[in-house]
Amino acid sequence: MWQVNSMDNFKVKIVPSNIYLKFCKESYLLDILQNHKIEISHSCGGMGTCGTCRVIVQSEVEKLPPRNEVEQEMAVDRGFSAEERLSCQLYVKEDLEIKIP
């Protein structure tokens, strides 16, 4: 991962396009993407029921918060790997590198 100059600033890197999104407070990944005008499907409106906002985490998966109940149910139902997360349910608290399938 990369270093951040201030404790109040975080970054999400989208690969392979190498787009960097900066944000100042902990937020759900879907909100961060939308605030930066990054298009990602989310047909259920961010409720975690459609699975269309799935991302592949490229950075340290073990540092992510655990899946909440909604995301865990979707992950089991769809057979997600540990790297596959729902952006609407993933609360980002530190730098993150993702791929949007």
SULQUI-V858271 format. One record per backbone hydrogen bond with DSSP energy under -0.5 kcal/mol. NH is the residue of the N-H (numbers start at 0). CO is the residue of the C=O. If there is no record, write none. Layout:
((NH,CO) (NH,CO))
This chain:
((8,5) (9,22) (11,20) (12,95) (13,18) (14,12) (14,97) (17,13) (18,13) (20,11) (22,9) (26,91) (28,89) (29,86) (31,27) (32,28) (33,29) (34,30) (35,31) (36,33) (37,32) (38,36) (44,41) (53,50) (54,84) (55,98) (56,54) (56,82) (57,96) (58,96) (60,58) (62,59) (63,60) (71,67) (72,68) (73,69) (74,70) (75,71) (76,72) (77,73) (78,74) (79,74) (83,80) (84,54) (84,82) (86,52) (86,84) (88,85) (89,85) (90,88) (91,26) (91,89) (92,90) (95,10) (97,12) (98,55) (100,98))
